[in-house]
Each structure stands twice: as C-alpha cells, then as structure tokens.
Amino acid sequence: MTQIDSLLIQIARAKRLAATVTDIEERQKFESMAAEFQRQLDSLQTRPILLKVR
C-alpha cells in the first residue's frame, strides 16, 4: 500500500467518523483530522516524482 493509498483511507475513515458522531467537539476533531490528511495528500501529489535512472 502506498502512502497515497493510506492517506485516502485515513481521509475516508475520518470523514465517516465525523458524520456519525453527535458530539460537536468530536465531530470537529475528526473533520480537522481529515483536513490534515488531505493537506498531506495534496503535498505528496504536488511534489515532482524523481525517477532513478540507471
């Protein structure tokens, strides 16, 4: 599993938990987690891919 796949799973999980939690503070915590995972994903996707040439 790549780091991108892992982040996509974490984003989906945090969003799903945020949607099911009734406590506002808990919901905000999960929404914040999803946003942080999304920032990490965006950062990975904007980096140039370096290929190792032999």
PDB file of N, H, CA, C and O in Angstrom:
ATOM      1  N   MET A   1       0.855  -1.171   0.000  1.00  0.00           N
ATOM      2  CA  MET A   1       0.000   0.000   0.000  1.00  0.00           C
ATOM      3  C   MET A   1       0.902   1.234   0.000  1.00  0.00           C
ATOM      4  O   MET A   1       1.843   1.328   0.787  1.00  0.00           O
ATOM      5  N   THR A   2       0.607   2.156  -0.873  1.00  0.00           N
ATOM      6  H   THR A   2      -0.158   2.080  -1.512  1.00  0.00           H
ATOM      7  CA  THR A   2       1.407   3.371  -0.959  1.00  0.00           C
ATOM      8  C   THR A   2       0.966   4.372   0.104  1.00  0.00           C
ATOM      9  O   THR A   2      -0.084   4.216   0.727  1.00  0.00           O
ATOM     10  N   GLN A   3       1.773   5.386   0.295  1.00  0.00           N
ATOM     11  H   GLN A   3       2.626   5.513  -0.212  1.00  0.00           H
ATOM     12  CA  GLN A   3       1.437   6.431   1.248  1.00  0.00           C
ATOM     13  C   GLN A   3       0.171   7.166   0.808  1.00  0.00           C
ATOM     14  O   GLN A   3      -0.638   7.576   1.641  1.00  0.00           O
ATOM     15  N   ILE A   4       0.008   7.327  -0.490  1.00  0.00           N
ATOM     16  H   ILE A   4       0.665   6.994  -1.167  1.00  0.00           H
ATOM     17  CA  ILE A   4      -1.200   7.986  -1.009  1.00  0.00           C
ATOM     18  C   ILE A   4      -2.440   7.148  -0.704  1.00  0.00           C
ATOM     19  O   ILE A   4      -3.459   7.683  -0.267  1.00  0.00           O
ATOM     20  N   ASP A   5      -2.356   5.843  -0.931  1.00  0.00           N
ATOM     21  H   ASP A   5      -1.528   5.409  -1.286  1.00  0.00           H
ATOM     22  CA  ASP A   5      -3.486   4.961  -0.618  1.00  0.00           C
ATOM     23  C   ASP A   5      -3.839   5.027   0.864  1.00  0.00           C
ATOM     24  O   ASP A   5      -5.009   5.083   1.241  1.00  0.00           O
ATOM     25  N   SER A   6      -2.808   5.020   1.687  1.00  0.00           N
ATOM     26  H   SER A   6      -1.857   4.975   1.381  1.00  0.00           H
ATOM     27  CA  SER A   6      -3.019   5.080   3.133  1.00  0.00           C
ATOM     28  C   SER A   6      -3.717   6.376   3.535  1.00  0.00           C
ATOM     29  O   SER A   6      -4.636   6.360   4.354  1.00  0.00           O
ATOM     30  N   LEU A   7      -3.289   7.484   2.966  1.00  0.00           N
ATOM     31  H   LEU A   7      -2.543   7.497   2.300  1.00  0.00           H
ATOM     32  CA  LEU A   7      -3.927   8.763   3.278  1.00  0.00           C
ATOM     33  C   LEU A   7      -5.372   8.810   2.799  1.00  0.00           C
ATOM     34  O   LEU A   7      -6.237   9.350   3.488  1.00  0.00           O
ATOM     35  N   LEU A   8      -5.637   8.248   1.628  1.00  0.00           N
ATOM     36  H   LEU A   8      -4.934   7.809   1.069  1.00  0.00           H
ATOM     37  CA  LEU A   8      -7.018   8.214   1.130  1.00  0.00           C
ATOM     38  C   LEU A   8      -7.921   7.428   2.075  1.00  0.00           C
ATOM     39  O   LEU A   8      -9.063   7.816   2.323  1.00  0.00           O
ATOM     40  N   ILE A   9      -7.403   6.329   2.594  1.00  0.00           N
ATOM     41  H   ILE A   9      -6.476   6.014   2.392  1.00  0.00           H
ATOM     42  CA  ILE A   9      -8.169   5.522   3.549  1.00  0.00           C
ATOM     43  C   ILE A   9      -8.401   6.296   4.841  1.00  0.00           C
ATOM     44  O   ILE A   9      -9.503   6.280   5.389  1.00  0.00           O
ATOM     45  N   GLN A  10      -7.364   6.973   5.326  1.00  0.00           N
ATOM     46  H   GLN A  10      -6.469   6.986   4.881  1.00  0.00           H
ATOM     47  CA  GLN A  10      -7.485   7.752   6.560  1.00  0.00           C
ATOM     48  C   GLN A  10      -8.478   8.907   6.394  1.00  0.00           C
ATOM     49  O   GLN A  10      -9.254   9.198   7.303  1.00  0.00           O
ATOM     50  N   ILE A  11      -8.448   9.554   5.246  1.00  0.00           N
ATOM     51  H   ILE A  11      -7.817   9.317   4.507  1.00  0.00           H
ATOM     52  CA  ILE A  11      -9.393  10.654   4.979  1.00  0.00           C
ATOM     53  C   ILE A  11     -10.828  10.127   5.005  1.00  0.00           C
ATOM     54  O   ILE A  11     -11.702  10.717   5.641  1.00  0.00           O
ATOM     55  N   ALA A  12     -11.060   9.020   4.314  1.00  0.00           N
ATOM     56  H   ALA A  12     -10.350   8.541   3.797  1.00  0.00           H
ATOM     57  CA  ALA A  12     -12.414   8.443   4.274  1.00  0.00           C
ATOM     58  C   ALA A  12     -12.869   8.032   5.665  1.00  0.00           C
ATOM     59  O   ALA A  12     -14.020   8.261   6.038  1.00  0.00           O
ATOM     60  N   ARG A  13     -11.978   7.433   6.427  1.00  0.00           N
ATOM     61  H   ARG A  13     -11.043   7.247   6.124  1.00  0.00           H
ATOM     62  CA  ARG A  13     -12.319   6.983   7.783  1.00  0.00           C
ATOM     63  C   ARG A  13     -12.661   8.178   8.677  1.00  0.00           C
ATOM     64  O   ARG A  13     -13.661   8.145   9.394  1.00  0.00           O
ATOM     65  N   ALA A  14     -11.847   9.223   8.638  1.00  0.00           N
ATOM     66  H   ALA A  14     -11.035   9.250   8.055  1.00  0.00           H
ATOM     67  CA  ALA A  14     -12.097  10.398   9.481  1.00  0.00           C
ATOM     68  C   ALA A  14     -13.407  11.085   9.095  1.00  0.00           C
ATOM     69  O   ALA A  14     -14.157  11.525   9.966  1.00  0.00           O
ATOM     70  N   LYS A  15     -13.684  11.177   7.792  1.00  0.00           N
ATOM     71  H   LYS A  15     -13.075  10.820   7.084  1.00  0.00           H
ATOM     72  CA  LYS A  15     -14.945  11.785   7.342  1.00  0.00           C
ATOM     73  C   LYS A  15     -16.141  10.942   7.767  1.00  0.00           C
ATOM     74  O   LYS A  15     -17.173  11.474   8.175  1.00  0.00           O
ATOM     75  N   ARG A  16     -15.995   9.630   7.669  1.00  0.00           N
ATOM     76  H   ARG A  16     -15.156   9.198   7.338  1.00  0.00           H
ATOM     77  CA  ARG A  16     -17.082   8.730   8.075  1.00  0.00           C
ATOM     78  C   ARG A  16     -17.351   8.865   9.572  1.00  0.00           C
ATOM     79  O   ARG A  16     -18.508   8.915   9.989  1.00  0.00           O
ATOM     80  N   LEU A  17     -16.296   8.925  10.383  1.00  0.00           N
ATOM     81  H   LEU A  17     -15.356   8.885  10.044  1.00  0.00           H
ATOM     82  CA  LEU A  17     -16.469   9.091  11.822  1.00  0.00           C
ATOM     83  C   LEU A  17     -17.091  10.450  12.144  1.00  0.00           C
ATOM     84  O   LEU A  17     -17.962  10.547  13.009  1.00  0.00           O
ATOM     85  N   ALA A  18     -16.649  11.489  11.455  1.00  0.00           N
ATOM     86  H   ALA A  18     -15.941  11.410  10.753  1.00  0.00           H
ATOM     87  CA  ALA A  18     -17.219  12.824  11.685  1.00  0.00           C
ATOM     88  C   ALA A  18     -18.716  12.836  11.395  1.00  0.00           C
ATOM     89  O   ALA A  18     -19.483  13.507  12.085  1.00  0.00           O
ATOM     90  N   ALA A  19     -19.121  12.099  10.385  1.00  0.00           N
ATOM     91  H   ALA A  19     -18.498  11.553   9.824  1.00  0.00           H
ATOM     92  CA  ALA A  19     -20.539  12.072  10.005  1.00  0.00           C
ATOM     93  C   ALA A  19     -21.398  11.314  11.014  1.00  0.00           C
ATOM     94  O   ALA A  19     -22.596  11.570  11.129  1.00  0.00           O
ATOM     95  N   THR A  20     -20.789  10.386  11.743  1.00  0.00           N
ATOM     96  H   THR A  20     -19.815  10.178  11.650  1.00  0.00           H
ATOM     97  CA  THR A  20     -21.582   9.567  12.664  1.00  0.00           C
ATOM     98  C   THR A  20     -21.572  10.069  14.101  1.00  0.00           C
ATOM     99  O   THR A  20     -22.415   9.665  14.901  1.00  0.00           O
ATOM    100  N   VAL A  21     -20.632  10.941  14.437  1.00  0.00           N
ATOM    101  H   VAL A  21     -19.947  11.269  13.787  1.00  0.00           H
ATOM    102  CA  VAL A  21     -20.509  11.429  15.812  1.00  0.00           C
ATOM    103  C   VAL A  21     -21.518  12.544  16.051  1.00  0.00           C
ATOM    104  O   VAL A  21     -21.697  13.417  15.202  1.00  0.00           O
ATOM    105  N   THR A  22     -22.174  12.512  17.204  1.00  0.00           N
ATOM    106  H   THR A  22     -22.029  11.802  17.893  1.00  0.00           H
ATOM    107  CA  THR A  22     -23.172  13.531  17.521  1.00  0.00           C
ATOM    108  C   THR A  22     -22.583  14.683  18.325  1.00  0.00           C
ATOM    109  O   THR A  22     -23.130  15.786  18.309  1.00  0.00           O
ATOM    110  N   ASP A  23     -21.487  14.448  19.022  1.00  0.00           N
ATOM    111  H   ASP A  23     -21.043  13.552  19.035  1.00  0.00           H
ATOM    112  CA  ASP A  23     -20.834  15.491  19.813  1.00  0.00           C
ATOM    113  C   ASP A  23     -20.089  16.447  18.874  1.00  0.00           C
ATOM    114  O   ASP A  23     -19.270  16.016  18.063  1.00  0.00           O
ATOM    115  N   ILE A  24     -20.377  17.734  18.992  1.00  0.00           N
ATOM    116  H   ILE A  24     -21.043  18.085  19.651  1.00  0.00           H
ATOM    117  CA  ILE A  24     -19.805  18.729  18.078  1.00  0.00           C
ATOM    118  C   ILE A  24     -18.285  18.771  18.176  1.00  0.00           C
ATOM    119  O   ILE A  24     -17.606  18.849  17.152  1.00  0.00           O
ATOM    120  N   GLU A  25     -17.742  18.722  19.384  1.00  0.00           N
ATOM    121  H   GLU A  25     -18.294  18.659  20.215  1.00  0.00           H
ATOM    122  CA  GLU A  25     -16.289  18.769  19.545  1.00  0.00           C
ATOM    123  C   GLU A  25     -15.620  17.551  18.914  1.00  0.00           C
ATOM    124  O   GLU A  25     -14.577  17.676  18.272  1.00  0.00           O
ATOM    125  N   GLU A  26     -16.213  16.387  19.094  1.00  0.00           N
ATOM    126  H   GLU A  26     -17.061  16.286  19.616  1.00  0.00           H
ATOM    127  CA  GLU A  26     -15.670  15.169  18.484  1.00  0.00           C
ATOM    128  C   GLU A  26     -15.751  15.260  16.958  1.00  0.00           C
ATOM    129  O   GLU A  26     -14.809  14.885  16.260  1.00  0.00           O
ATOM    130  N   ARG A  27     -16.868  15.755  16.448  1.00  0.00           N
ATOM    131  H   ARG A  27     -17.633  16.060  17.015  1.00  0.00           H
ATOM    132  CA  ARG A  27     -17.032  15.906  15.002  1.00  0.00           C
ATOM    133  C   ARG A  27     -15.971  16.840  14.443  1.00  0.00           C
ATOM    134  O   ARG A  27     -15.364  16.551  13.412  1.00  0.00           O
ATOM    135  N   GLN A  28     -15.745  17.963  15.122  1.00  0.00           N
ATOM    136  H   GLN A  28     -16.238  18.198  15.960  1.00  0.00           H
ATOM    137  CA  GLN A  28     -14.730  18.913  14.671  1.00  0.00           C
ATOM    138  C   GLN A  28     -13.334  18.286  14.703  1.00  0.00           C
ATOM    139  O   GLN A  28     -12.508  18.563  13.834  1.00  0.00           O
ATOM    140  N   LYS A  29     -13.074  17.447  15.697  1.00  0.00           N
ATOM    141  H   LYS A  29     -13.746  17.222  16.403  1.00  0.00           H
ATOM    142  CA  LYS A  29     -11.782  16.780  15.786  1.00  0.00           C
ATOM    143  C   LYS A  29     -11.561  15.881  14.567  1.00  0.00           C
ATOM    144  O   LYS A  29     -10.484  15.897  13.970  1.00  0.00           O
ATOM    145  N   PHE A  30     -12.570  15.102  14.199  1.00  0.00           N
ATOM    146  H   PHE A  30     -13.445  15.089  14.683  1.00  0.00           H
ATOM    147  CA  PHE A  30     -12.444  14.214  13.045  1.00  0.00           C
ATOM    148  C   PHE A  30     -12.386  14.999  11.727  1.00  0.00           C
ATOM    149  O   PHE A  30     -11.670  14.609  10.805  1.00  0.00           O
ATOM    150  N   GLU A  31     -13.127  16.089  11.639  1.00  0.00           N
ATOM    151  H   GLU A  31     -13.709  16.406  12.389  1.00  0.00           H
ATOM    152  CA  GLU A  31     -13.059  16.930  10.447  1.00  0.00           C
ATOM    153  C   GLU A  31     -11.674  17.553  10.310  1.00  0.00           C
ATOM    154  O   GLU A  31     -11.144  17.673   9.206  1.00  0.00           O
ATOM    155  N   SER A  32     -11.096  17.945  11.436  1.00  0.00           N
ATOM    156  H   SER A  32     -11.526  17.848  12.334  1.00  0.00           H
ATOM    157  CA  SER A  32      -9.748  18.505  11.436  1.00  0.00           C
ATOM    158  C   SER A  32      -8.723  17.452  11.013  1.00  0.00           C
ATOM    159  O   SER A  32      -7.789  17.748  10.267  1.00  0.00           O
ATOM    160  N   MET A  33      -8.904  16.228  11.494  1.00  0.00           N
ATOM    161  H   MET A  33      -9.663  15.987  12.100  1.00  0.00           H
ATOM    162  CA  MET A  33      -8.012  15.134  11.102  1.00  0.00           C
ATOM    163  C   MET A  33      -8.095  14.898   9.594  1.00  0.00           C
ATOM    164  O   MET A  33      -7.071  14.741   8.929  1.00  0.00           O
ATOM    165  N   ALA A  34      -9.305  14.874   9.063  1.00  0.00           N
ATOM    166  H   ALA A  34     -10.137  15.001   9.603  1.00  0.00           H
ATOM    167  CA  ALA A  34      -9.491  14.660   7.626  1.00  0.00           C
ATOM    168  C   ALA A  34      -8.824  15.780   6.829  1.00  0.00           C
ATOM    169  O   ALA A  34      -8.205  15.526   5.795  1.00  0.00           O
ATOM    170  N   ALA A  35      -8.950  17.013   7.308  1.00  0.00           N
ATOM    171  H   ALA A  35      -9.453  17.220   8.147  1.00  0.00           H
ATOM    172  CA  ALA A  35      -8.332  18.144   6.623  1.00  0.00           C
ATOM    173  C   ALA A  35      -6.804  18.030   6.648  1.00  0.00           C
ATOM    174  O   ALA A  35      -6.143  18.330   5.654  1.00  0.00           O
ATOM    175  N   GLU A  36      -6.250  17.601   7.772  1.00  0.00           N
ATOM    176  H   GLU A  36      -6.787  17.357   8.579  1.00  0.00           H
ATOM    177  CA  GLU A  36      -4.796  17.439   7.858  1.00  0.00           C
ATOM    178  C   GLU A  36      -4.312  16.328   6.923  1.00  0.00           C
ATOM    179  O   GLU A  36      -3.300  16.487   6.240  1.00  0.00           O
ATOM    180  N   PHE A  37      -5.030  15.210   6.893  1.00  0.00           N
ATOM    181  H   PHE A  37      -5.851  15.080   7.448  1.00  0.00           H
ATOM    182  CA  PHE A  37      -4.672  14.136   5.966  1.00  0.00           C
ATOM    183  C   PHE A  37      -4.756  14.627   4.521  1.00  0.00           C
ATOM    184  O   PHE A  37      -3.922  14.265   3.691  1.00  0.00           O
ATOM    185  N   GLN A  38      -5.758  15.447   4.222  1.00  0.00           N
ATOM    186  H   GLN A  38      -6.435  15.741   4.896  1.00  0.00           H
ATOM    187  CA  GLN A  38      -5.911  15.987   2.878  1.00  0.00           C
ATOM    188  C   GLN A  38      -4.740  16.898   2.522  1.00  0.00           C
ATOM    189  O   GLN A  38      -4.248  16.862   1.394  1.00  0.00           O
ATOM    190  N   ARG A  39      -4.286  17.723   3.485  1.00  0.00           N
ATOM    191  H   ARG A  39      -4.686  17.752   4.401  1.00  0.00           H
ATOM    192  CA  ARG A  39      -3.122  18.583   3.242  1.00  0.00           C
ATOM    193  C   ARG A  39      -1.880  17.738   2.944  1.00  0.00           C
ATOM    194  O   ARG A  39      -1.093  18.064   2.055  1.00  0.00           O
ATOM    195  N   GLN A  40      -1.719  16.655   3.697  1.00  0.00           N
ATOM    196  H   GLN A  40      -2.358  16.390   4.419  1.00  0.00           H
ATOM    197  CA  GLN A  40      -0.580  15.767   3.453  1.00  0.00           C
ATOM    198  C   GLN A  40      -0.672  15.141   2.069  1.00  0.00           C
ATOM    199  O   GLN A  40       0.329  15.048   1.359  1.00  0.00           O
ATOM    200  N   LEU A  41      -1.860  14.718   1.688  1.00  0.00           N
ATOM    201  H   LEU A  41      -2.673  14.794   2.264  1.00  0.00           H
ATOM    202  CA  LEU A  41      -2.069  14.129   0.367  1.00  0.00           C
ATOM    203  C   LEU A  41      -1.778  15.149  -0.731  1.00  0.00           C
ATOM    204  O   LEU A  41      -1.100  14.836  -1.709  1.00  0.00           O
ATOM    205  N   ASP A  42      -2.288  16.358  -0.570  1.00  0.00           N
ATOM    206  H   ASP A  42      -2.839  16.612   0.225  1.00  0.00           H
ATOM    207  CA  ASP A  42      -2.036  17.415  -1.556  1.00  0.00           C
ATOM    208  C   ASP A  42      -0.540  17.685  -1.691  1.00  0.00           C
ATOM    209  O   ASP A  42      -0.034  17.892  -2.794  1.00  0.00           O
ATOM    210  N   SER A  43       0.154  17.680  -0.569  1.00  0.00           N
ATOM    211  H   SER A  43      -0.257  17.512   0.327  1.00  0.00           H
ATOM    212  CA  SER A  43       1.596  17.911  -0.578  1.00  0.00           C
ATOM    213  C   SER A  43       2.319  16.811  -1.349  1.00  0.00           C
ATOM    214  O   SER A  43       3.230  17.090  -2.129  1.00  0.00           O
ATOM    215  N   LEU A  44       1.920  15.582  -1.133  1.00  0.00           N
ATOM    216  H   LEU A  44       1.180  15.355  -0.499  1.00  0.00           H
ATOM    217  CA  LEU A  44       2.541  14.463  -1.846  1.00  0.00           C
ATOM    218  C   LEU A  44       2.268  14.535  -3.347  1.00  0.00           C
ATOM    219  O   LEU A  44       3.137  14.221  -4.160  1.00  0.00           O
ATOM    220  N   GLN A  45       1.074  14.944  -3.698  1.00  0.00           N
ATOM    221  H   GLN A  45       0.368  15.198  -3.037  1.00  0.00           H
ATOM    222  CA  GLN A  45       0.695  14.952  -5.109  1.00  0.00           C
ATOM    223  C   GLN A  45       1.300  16.122  -5.874  1.00  0.00           C
ATOM    224  O   GLN A  45       1.356  16.087  -7.103  1.00  0.00           O
ATOM    225  N   THR A  46       1.752  17.154  -5.174  1.00  0.00           N
ATOM    226  H   THR A  46       1.707  17.183  -4.175  1.00  0.00           H
ATOM    227  CA  THR A  46       2.344  18.285  -5.874  1.00  0.00           C
ATOM    228  C   THR A  46       3.859  18.170  -5.993  1.00  0.00           C
ATOM    229  O   THR A  46       4.486  18.934  -6.726  1.00  0.00           O
ATOM    230  N   ARG A  47       4.447  17.216  -5.275  1.00  0.00           N
ATOM    231  H   ARG A  47       3.938  16.595  -4.680  1.00  0.00           H
ATOM    232  CA  ARG A  47       5.890  17.002  -5.383  1.00  0.00           C
ATOM    233  C   ARG A  47       6.226  16.379  -6.724  1.00  0.00           C
ATOM    234  O   ARG A  47       5.503  15.512  -7.216  1.00  0.00           O
ATOM    235  N   PRO A  48       7.316  16.821  -7.309  1.00  0.00           N
ATOM    236  CA  PRO A  48       7.731  16.160  -8.556  1.00  0.00           C
ATOM    237  C   PRO A  48       8.215  14.740  -8.245  1.00  0.00           C
ATOM    238  O   PRO A  48       8.835  14.487  -7.212  1.00  0.00           O
ATOM    239  N   ILE A  49       7.924  13.853  -9.142  1.00  0.00           N
ATOM    240  H   ILE A  49       7.421  14.058  -9.981  1.00  0.00           H
ATOM    241  CA  ILE A  49       8.341  12.466  -8.972  1.00  0.00           C
ATOM    242  C   ILE A  49       9.751  12.329  -9.514  1.00  0.00           C
ATOM    243  O   ILE A  49      10.022  12.658 -10.668  1.00  0.00           O
ATOM    244  N   LEU A  50      10.631  11.848  -8.680  1.00  0.00           N
ATOM    245  H   LEU A  50      10.410  11.580  -7.742  1.00  0.00           H
ATOM    246  CA  LEU A  50      12.016  11.657  -9.093  1.00  0.00           C
ATOM    247  C   LEU A  50      12.211  10.194  -9.467  1.00  0.00           C
ATOM    248  O   LEU A  50      11.970   9.295  -8.662  1.00  0.00           O
ATOM    249  N   LEU A  51      12.641   9.977 -10.671  1.00  0.00           N
ATOM    250  H   LEU A  51      12.837  10.707 -11.325  1.00  0.00           H
ATOM    251  CA  LEU A  51      12.874   8.621 -11.133  1.00  0.00           C
ATOM    252  C   LEU A  51      14.362   8.329 -11.067  1.00  0.00           C
ATOM    253  O   LEU A  51      15.199   9.160 -11.421  1.00  0.00           O
ATOM    254  N   LYS A  52      14.663   7.143 -10.612  1.00  0.00           N
ATOM    255  H   LYS A  52      13.984   6.468 -10.325  1.00  0.00           H
ATOM    256  CA  LYS A  52      16.053   6.730 -10.523  1.00  0.00           C
ATOM    257  C   LYS A  52      16.432   6.097 -11.867  1.00  0.00           C
ATOM    258  O   LYS A  52      15.849   5.094 -12.280  1.00  0.00           O
ATOM    259  N   VAL A  53      17.403   6.693 -12.529  1.00  0.00           N
ATOM    260  H   VAL A  53      17.876   7.507 -12.193  1.00  0.00           H
ATOM    261  CA  VAL A  53      17.844   6.198 -13.834  1.00  0.00           C
ATOM    262  C   VAL A  53      19.164   5.475 -13.654  1.00  0.00           C
ATOM    263  O   VAL A  53      20.089   5.990 -13.025  1.00  0.00           O
ATOM    264  N   ARG A  54      19.241   4.290 -14.206  1.00  0.00           N
ATOM    265  H   ARG A  54      18.489   3.872 -14.717  1.00  0.00           H
ATOM    266  CA  ARG A  54      20.481   3.502 -14.103  1.00  0.00           C
ATOM    267  C   ARG A  54      21.317   3.659 -15.314  1.00  0.00           C
ATOM    268  O   ARG A  54      22.394   3.069 -15.401  1.00  0.00           O
TER     269      ARG A  54
END
